[in-house]
Amino acid sequence: IYVFVLLFLNKYPVFQLFMIEATCLFQLFFIAEVKPFRENWMNFVEFMNQFIALIIFNFLFTFTDFSNTSAARFVAGWIILALFSLQMALNLAHSAYLMYRWMRYRVVRKFIRA
């Protein structure tokens, strides 16, 4: 859906943002209701990724024709950068946790066999 929206609706940026936000909302509700991952941590990380993306998409409206002030775009840019950094930190923490679990499993398994 993202590719369709970005390729075929490029002349309508506001409609693009509405469609992407609707898709993101659908994914948020799906993750909240279905919980597609076995581990709650994975569901939480994916929910937070979608939630932060939804907030970022809301700030992208300031870069359309609705906002003419450069000050608003400047502030929105910094907010988007901060939210993106938060999202990256969350994903890095998740990856570090998974790496720690995998390493702990390997070490414990190695010492139990020895």
Secondary structure, DSSP 8 states (H G I E B T S, - for coil): -HHHHHHH-TT-HHHHHHHHHHHHHHHHHHHHHH--SSSHHHHHHHHHHHHHHHHHHHHGGGGSTT---HHHHHHHHHHHHHHHHHHHHHHHHHHHHHHHHHHHHHHHHHHHH-
